Amino acid sequence: MERTFTYIIREEDDGKDIHAFLRGKGYSRHILASMKPIPDAVLVNGVHQYMRYILRRSDVLTTKVRDDVSSETIIPAPVPFRIIYEDPDLLVIDKPANEAIHPAVGHPANTLGNGVVWYFQQKNIPFVFRCINRLDRDTTGLLIVAKNLVSASVLEQQLVKREIHRTYLAVVDGHTPAEGTIDLPIARKEGSLIERCVDFDRGDRAITHFQTLAYFPAPGRTDFLNSRKAISASGTDKTDFTPGYSAVCLKLETGRTHQIRVHMAYREHPLLGDTLYNLHYLRKPDELSEPGTVRPSGGDPLAITRQALHSWKLDFIHPITGEAMHFTAPVPEDMRTLLYQTPKNSF
């Protein structure tokens, strides 16, 4: 994939050399080095120039970046996903459940990366998969995929600076407070490659803001919850066994692995369907070898086949145009079913 950018030099950039100007636009040193083999990669008023050329007001600077080959480690495959928005610099995707983002040993060809590379292969366009934000395999919703080196570099800088704002919708056990902030450090749980935990000694700071949207009494869950108490970890169980459940809107100030799931579980409101952090949904022994297959044990009438978490809204500044971008992904059917008592226009 090739992308050409055009900049009209303004008064405040008069006297800068090309290198300094492009660095200010988010071009990394890696990008600038990758442009060297490309003919006519840097033009000023239609004439090739080197990076130390001094720009003047009203000059027209044109740059070109290119990916000549697709991601070499990603096999193109027709994996489903929905495009919310596309332009020459980025895709905004609504990821379905049971779909990892990147290929790995256990899933080499059924990930979002495989599907996006396949999408561009059908257009005969070489494409390198650059996903900016991350979602767990069974979390649905919005993701940004950069289509070129420059947009990827700028978006990654925005992510580090916490300028990409993510709003999630979750359905959790119990009756949550009206609103609050959870500021608790998260670390990898000792002895586990996957699980995280609140750890005040080793953890990295993690901040989650939440607001309760609705509470649903669910007396039909009483027998199920009572049956789950027997398999809870003795002396360590913090799970709220209140039959009801809450719809919660959450905003991340940081982006730690499993942050929402860990924070809500620690605060006694684990996500419905979460077999890693919700003791109501511990896997049966014969399910432990089936990653990605979430099955509530014990017959919860609110059975959902994954953690009830959705990347609902995404707000950021376009990496090239500077335009404010706002996106919302429809709540998936399995979570909408849990929210049947909520007015349809609420979600």
CORUR-V462481 format. One record per residue. N is the residue number from 1. SS is DSSP state (2 for helix, 1 for strand, 0 for the rest). OMEGA is omega in radians with two decimals (* if undefined). BURIAL is # if it has 24 or more other ideal C-beta (glycine too) atoms within 12 Angstrom, else .. Layout:
BEGIN
n:N ss:SS omega:OMEGA burial:BURIAL
n:N ss:SS omega:OMEGA burial:BURIAL
END
This chain:
BEGIN
n:1 ss:0 omega:-3.14 burial:#
n:2 ss:1 omega:3.12 burial:.
n:3 ss:1 omega:3.11 burial:#
n:4 ss:1 omega:3.13 burial:.
n:5 ss:1 omega:3.12 burial:#
n:6 ss:1 omega:-3.13 burial:.
n:7 ss:1 omega:3.00 burial:#
n:8 ss:1 omega:-3.04 burial:.
n:9 ss:0 omega:-3.12 burial:#
n:10 ss:0 omega:-3.05 burial:.
n:11 ss:2 omega:-3.09 burial:.
n:12 ss:2 omega:3.13 burial:.
n:13 ss:2 omega:3.10 burial:#
n:14 ss:0 omega:3.12 burial:.
n:15 ss:0 omega:3.07 burial:.
n:16 ss:0 omega:3.00 burial:#
n:17 ss:1 omega:-3.05 burial:#
n:18 ss:2 omega:-3.12 burial:#
n:19 ss:2 omega:-3.12 burial:#
n:20 ss:2 omega:-3.14 burial:.
n:21 ss:2 omega:-3.10 burial:#
n:22 ss:2 omega:3.07 burial:#
n:23 ss:2 omega:3.10 burial:.
n:24 ss:2 omega:3.10 burial:.
n:25 ss:0 omega:3.09 burial:#
n:26 ss:0 omega:3.11 burial:#
n:27 ss:0 omega:3.09 burial:#
n:28 ss:0 omega:3.07 burial:.
n:29 ss:2 omega:3.10 burial:.
n:30 ss:2 omega:3.13 burial:.
n:31 ss:2 omega:-3.12 burial:#
n:32 ss:2 omega:3.10 burial:#
n:33 ss:2 omega:-3.12 burial:.
n:34 ss:2 omega:-3.11 burial:#
n:35 ss:2 omega:-3.03 burial:#
n:36 ss:0 omega:-3.12 burial:.
n:37 ss:0 omega:-3.06 burial:.
n:38 ss:0 omega:3.10 burial:#
n:39 ss:0 omega:3.12 burial:.
n:40 ss:0 omega:-3.14 burial:.
n:41 ss:0 omega:3.14 burial:#
n:42 ss:1 omega:3.12 burial:#
n:43 ss:1 omega:2.99 burial:#
n:44 ss:1 omega:-3.07 burial:#
n:45 ss:0 omega:3.07 burial:.
n:46 ss:0 omega:-3.09 burial:.
n:47 ss:1 omega:3.12 burial:.
n:48 ss:1 omega:3.12 burial:.
n:49 ss:0 omega:3.09 burial:#
n:50 ss:0 omega:-3.00 burial:.
n:51 ss:0 omega:-3.11 burial:#
n:52 ss:0 omega:3.10 burial:.
n:53 ss:0 omega:-3.12 burial:#
n:54 ss:1 omega:-3.12 burial:.
n:55 ss:0 omega:3.10 burial:#
n:56 ss:0 omega:-3.14 burial:.
n:57 ss:0 omega:3.13 burial:.
n:58 ss:0 omega:3.00 burial:.
n:59 ss:0 omega:3.06 burial:#
n:60 ss:1 omega:3.14 burial:.
n:61 ss:1 omega:3.12 burial:#
n:62 ss:1 omega:3.10 burial:#
n:63 ss:1 omega:-3.10 burial:#
n:64 ss:1 omega:3.01 burial:#
n:65 ss:1 omega:-3.02 burial:#
n:66 ss:1 omega:2.90 burial:#
n:67 ss:0 omega:-3.09 burial:#
n:68 ss:0 omega:-3.14 burial:.
n:69 ss:0 omega:3.10 burial:.
n:70 ss:0 omega:3.10 burial:#
n:71 ss:0 omega:-3.00 burial:#
n:72 ss:0 omega:-3.08 burial:.
n:73 ss:0 omega:-3.12 burial:.
n:74 ss:0 omega:-3.14 burial:#
n:75 ss:0 omega:3.08 burial:.
n:76 ss:0 omega:3.14 burial:#
n:77 ss:0 omega:-3.08 burial:#
n:78 ss:0 omega:3.11 burial:.
n:79 ss:0 omega:-3.03 burial:#
n:80 ss:0 omega:2.96 burial:.
n:81 ss:0 omega:-3.10 burial:#
n:82 ss:1 omega:3.10 burial:#
n:83 ss:1 omega:3.09 burial:#
n:84 ss:1 omega:-3.06 burial:#
n:85 ss:1 omega:3.05 burial:#
n:86 ss:1 omega:2.98 burial:.
n:87 ss:0 omega:-3.08 burial:.
n:88 ss:0 omega:-3.03 burial:.
n:89 ss:0 omega:-3.07 burial:#
n:90 ss:1 omega:2.97 burial:#
n:91 ss:1 omega:2.89 burial:#
n:92 ss:1 omega:-2.98 burial:#
n:93 ss:1 omega:3.00 burial:#
n:94 ss:1 omega:-3.05 burial:#
n:95 ss:1 omega:3.05 burial:#
n:96 ss:0 omega:3.08 burial:#
n:97 ss:0 omega:3.11 burial:#
n:98 ss:0 omega:3.13 burial:#
n:99 ss:0 omega:3.08 burial:#
n:100 ss:0 omega:-3.13 burial:#
n:101 ss:0 omega:-3.08 burial:#
n:102 ss:0 omega:3.07 burial:#
n:103 ss:0 omega:3.07 burial:#
n:104 ss:1 omega:-3.08 burial:.
n:105 ss:0 omega:-3.10 burial:.
n:106 ss:0 omega:-3.13 burial:.
n:107 ss:1 omega:-3.06 burial:#
n:108 ss:0 omega:-2.99 burial:.
n:109 ss:0 omega:-3.14 burial:#
n:110 ss:0 omega:-3.10 burial:#
n:111 ss:0 omega:3.08 burial:#
n:112 ss:2 omega:3.13 burial:#
n:113 ss:2 omega:3.10 burial:#
n:114 ss:2 omega:-3.11 burial:#
n:115 ss:2 omega:-3.13 burial:#
n:116 ss:2 omega:3.11 burial:#
n:117 ss:2 omega:3.09 burial:#
n:118 ss:2 omega:3.14 burial:#
n:119 ss:2 omega:-3.14 burial:#
n:120 ss:2 omega:3.06 burial:#
n:121 ss:2 omega:3.11 burial:.
n:122 ss:0 omega:3.09 burial:.
n:123 ss:0 omega:-3.08 burial:.
n:124 ss:0 omega:-3.14 burial:.
n:125 ss:0 omega:3.04 burial:#
n:126 ss:0 omega:-3.06 burial:.
n:127 ss:0 omega:3.03 burial:#
n:128 ss:0 omega:-3.07 burial:#
n:129 ss:0 omega:3.14 burial:#
n:130 ss:1 omega:-3.14 burial:#
n:131 ss:1 omega:-2.99 burial:#
n:132 ss:0 omega:3.09 burial:#
n:133 ss:0 omega:-3.01 burial:#
n:134 ss:0 omega:3.00 burial:#
n:135 ss:0 omega:3.04 burial:#
n:136 ss:0 omega:-3.08 burial:#
n:137 ss:0 omega:-3.05 burial:#
n:138 ss:0 omega:3.01 burial:#
n:139 ss:0 omega:-3.13 burial:#
n:140 ss:1 omega:2.94 burial:#
n:141 ss:1 omega:-2.82 burial:#
n:142 ss:1 omega:3.07 burial:#
n:143 ss:1 omega:3.04 burial:#
n:144 ss:1 omega:3.02 burial:#
n:145 ss:1 omega:3.13 burial:#
n:146 ss:1 omega:-3.09 burial:#
n:147 ss:0 omega:3.10 burial:#
n:148 ss:0 omega:-3.08 burial:#
n:149 ss:2 omega:-3.05 burial:#
n:150 ss:2 omega:3.13 burial:#
n:151 ss:2 omega:3.10 burial:#
n:152 ss:2 omega:-3.12 burial:#
n:153 ss:2 omega:-3.11 burial:#
n:154 ss:2 omega:-3.13 burial:#
n:155 ss:2 omega:3.10 burial:#
n:156 ss:2 omega:3.06 burial:#
n:157 ss:2 omega:3.09 burial:#
n:158 ss:2 omega:-3.13 burial:#
n:159 ss:2 omega:3.13 burial:#
n:160 ss:2 omega:-3.12 burial:.
n:161 ss:0 omega:3.14 burial:.
n:162 ss:0 omega:3.14 burial:.
n:163 ss:0 omega:3.01 burial:.
n:164 ss:0 omega:-3.00 burial:#
n:165 ss:1 omega:-3.06 burial:#
n:166 ss:1 omega:3.09 burial:#
n:167 ss:1 omega:-3.10 burial:#
n:168 ss:1 omega:2.99 burial:#
n:169 ss:1 omega:3.12 burial:#
n:170 ss:1 omega:2.99 burial:#
n:171 ss:1 omega:-2.97 burial:#
n:172 ss:1 omega:3.08 burial:#
n:173 ss:1 omega:2.99 burial:#
n:174 ss:0 omega:-3.13 burial:#
n:175 ss:0 omega:-3.09 burial:.
n:176 ss:0 omega:3.04 burial:#
n:177 ss:0 omega:-3.10 burial:.
n:178 ss:0 omega:3.12 burial:.
n:179 ss:1 omega:3.12 burial:.
n:180 ss:1 omega:3.08 burial:.
n:181 ss:1 omega:3.09 burial:.
n:182 ss:1 omega:-3.11 burial:#
n:183 ss:1 omega:-3.05 burial:.
n:184 ss:0 omega:-3.09 burial:#
n:185 ss:0 omega:-3.09 burial:#
n:186 ss:1 omega:3.10 burial:#
n:187 ss:1 omega:3.02 burial:#
n:188 ss:1 omega:3.11 burial:.
n:189 ss:0 omega:-3.11 burial:.
n:190 ss:0 omega:3.13 burial:.
n:191 ss:0 omega:-3.13 burial:.
n:192 ss:0 omega:3.06 burial:.
n:193 ss:0 omega:-3.00 burial:.
n:194 ss:0 omega:-2.95 burial:.
n:195 ss:0 omega:3.06 burial:.
n:196 ss:1 omega:3.14 burial:#
n:197 ss:1 omega:2.98 burial:#
n:198 ss:1 omega:-3.09 burial:#
n:199 ss:0 omega:-3.05 burial:.
n:200 ss:0 omega:-3.14 burial:.
n:201 ss:0 omega:-3.01 burial:.
n:202 ss:0 omega:-2.95 burial:.
n:203 ss:0 omega:3.00 burial:#
n:204 ss:1 omega:-3.10 burial:.
n:205 ss:0 omega:3.13 burial:.
n:206 ss:0 omega:-3.06 burial:#
n:207 ss:1 omega:3.12 burial:#
n:208 ss:1 omega:3.05 burial:#
n:209 ss:1 omega:-3.13 burial:#
n:210 ss:1 omega:3.07 burial:#
n:211 ss:1 omega:3.12 burial:.
n:212 ss:1 omega:3.14 burial:#
n:213 ss:1 omega:-3.10 burial:#
n:214 ss:1 omega:3.03 burial:#
n:215 ss:1 omega:-3.09 burial:#
n:216 ss:1 omega:2.99 burial:#
n:217 ss:0 omega:-3.11 burial:.
n:218 ss:0 omega:-3.09 burial:#
n:219 ss:2 omega:3.13 burial:.
n:220 ss:2 omega:-3.13 burial:.
n:221 ss:2 omega:-3.01 burial:#
n:222 ss:2 omega:-3.12 burial:.
n:223 ss:2 omega:3.13 burial:.
n:224 ss:2 omega:-3.08 burial:#
n:225 ss:2 omega:3.09 burial:#
n:226 ss:2 omega:-3.14 burial:.
n:227 ss:2 omega:-3.10 burial:.
n:228 ss:2 omega:-3.13 burial:#
n:229 ss:2 omega:-3.06 burial:.
n:230 ss:0 omega:-3.11 burial:.
n:231 ss:0 omega:3.11 burial:.
n:232 ss:0 omega:-3.13 burial:.
n:233 ss:0 omega:-3.06 burial:.
n:234 ss:0 omega:3.07 burial:.
n:235 ss:0 omega:-3.11 burial:.
n:236 ss:0 omega:-3.05 burial:.
n:237 ss:0 omega:3.09 burial:.
n:238 ss:0 omega:-3.01 burial:#
n:239 ss:0 omega:3.09 burial:#
n:240 ss:0 omega:-3.11 burial:#
n:241 ss:0 omega:3.04 burial:#
n:242 ss:0 omega:-3.07 burial:#
n:243 ss:0 omega:-3.09 burial:#
n:244 ss:0 omega:3.12 burial:#
n:245 ss:1 omega:-3.04 burial:#
n:246 ss:1 omega:2.94 burial:#
n:247 ss:1 omega:-3.01 burial:#
n:248 ss:1 omega:3.01 burial:#
n:249 ss:1 omega:-3.07 burial:#
n:250 ss:1 omega:3.07 burial:#
n:251 ss:1 omega:-3.10 burial:#
n:252 ss:1 omega:2.99 burial:#
n:253 ss:0 omega:3.03 burial:#
n:254 ss:0 omega:-3.07 burial:#
n:255 ss:0 omega:3.13 burial:#
n:256 ss:0 omega:3.10 burial:#
n:257 ss:0 omega:3.10 burial:#
n:258 ss:0 omega:-3.00 burial:#
n:259 ss:2 omega:-3.10 burial:#
n:260 ss:2 omega:-3.09 burial:#
n:261 ss:2 omega:-3.14 burial:#
n:262 ss:2 omega:-3.11 burial:#
n:263 ss:2 omega:-3.10 burial:#
n:264 ss:2 omega:3.09 burial:#
n:265 ss:2 omega:-3.13 burial:#
n:266 ss:2 omega:3.14 burial:#
n:267 ss:0 omega:3.04 burial:#
n:268 ss:0 omega:3.11 burial:#
n:269 ss:0 omega:-3.11 burial:#
n:270 ss:0 omega:-3.12 burial:#
n:271 ss:1 omega:3.01 burial:#
n:272 ss:0 omega:3.08 burial:#
n:273 ss:0 omega:-3.06 burial:#
n:274 ss:0 omega:-3.08 burial:#
n:275 ss:0 omega:3.13 burial:#
n:276 ss:0 omega:-3.02 burial:#
n:277 ss:0 omega:3.13 burial:#
n:278 ss:0 omega:-3.07 burial:#
n:279 ss:2 omega:3.04 burial:#
n:280 ss:2 omega:-2.99 burial:#
n:281 ss:2 omega:3.10 burial:#
n:282 ss:0 omega:3.14 burial:#
n:283 ss:0 omega:2.92 burial:#
n:284 ss:0 omega:-3.13 burial:.
n:285 ss:2 omega:-3.10 burial:.
n:286 ss:2 omega:3.12 burial:.
n:287 ss:2 omega:-3.02 burial:.
n:288 ss:0 omega:-3.13 burial:.
n:289 ss:0 omega:-3.08 burial:.
n:290 ss:0 omega:3.13 burial:.
n:291 ss:0 omega:3.13 burial:.
n:292 ss:0 omega:3.10 burial:#
n:293 ss:0 omega:-3.05 burial:.
n:294 ss:0 omega:-3.10 burial:#
n:295 ss:0 omega:3.09 burial:#
n:296 ss:0 omega:3.10 burial:#
n:297 ss:0 omega:3.02 burial:#
n:298 ss:0 omega:3.02 burial:#
n:299 ss:0 omega:3.07 burial:.
n:300 ss:0 omega:3.10 burial:#
n:301 ss:0 omega:3.08 burial:.
n:302 ss:0 omega:-3.05 burial:#
n:303 ss:0 omega:3.03 burial:.
n:304 ss:0 omega:-2.96 burial:#
n:305 ss:0 omega:3.10 burial:#
n:306 ss:0 omega:3.02 burial:#
n:307 ss:0 omega:-3.07 burial:#
n:308 ss:0 omega:-3.08 burial:#
n:309 ss:1 omega:-3.04 burial:#
n:310 ss:1 omega:3.03 burial:#
n:311 ss:1 omega:-2.83 burial:#
n:312 ss:1 omega:-3.08 burial:#
n:313 ss:1 omega:-3.10 burial:#
n:314 ss:1 omega:-3.13 burial:#
n:315 ss:1 omega:3.13 burial:#
n:316 ss:1 omega:3.09 burial:#
n:317 ss:1 omega:-3.13 burial:#
n:318 ss:0 omega:-3.01 burial:#
n:319 ss:0 omega:-3.10 burial:#
n:320 ss:0 omega:-3.05 burial:#
n:321 ss:0 omega:-3.08 burial:.
n:322 ss:0 omega:-3.13 burial:.
n:323 ss:0 omega:3.05 burial:.
n:324 ss:1 omega:-3.09 burial:.
n:325 ss:1 omega:-3.12 burial:#
n:326 ss:1 omega:-3.10 burial:.
n:327 ss:1 omega:3.06 burial:#
n:328 ss:1 omega:3.10 burial:.
n:329 ss:0 omega:3.11 burial:#
n:330 ss:0 omega:3.11 burial:.
n:331 ss:0 omega:-3.11 burial:#
n:332 ss:0 omega:-2.99 burial:#
n:333 ss:2 omega:-3.09 burial:.
n:334 ss:2 omega:3.08 burial:#
n:335 ss:2 omega:3.12 burial:#
n:336 ss:2 omega:3.11 burial:.
n:337 ss:2 omega:3.10 burial:.
n:338 ss:2 omega:-3.07 burial:#
n:339 ss:0 omega:-3.05 burial:#
n:340 ss:0 omega:-3.13 burial:.
n:341 ss:0 omega:-3.10 burial:.
n:342 ss:0 omega:3.06 burial:.
n:343 ss:0 omega:-3.02 burial:.
n:344 ss:2 omega:-3.07 burial:.
n:345 ss:2 omega:-3.14 burial:.
n:346 ss:2 omega:-3.08 burial:.
n:347 ss:0 omega:* burial:#
END
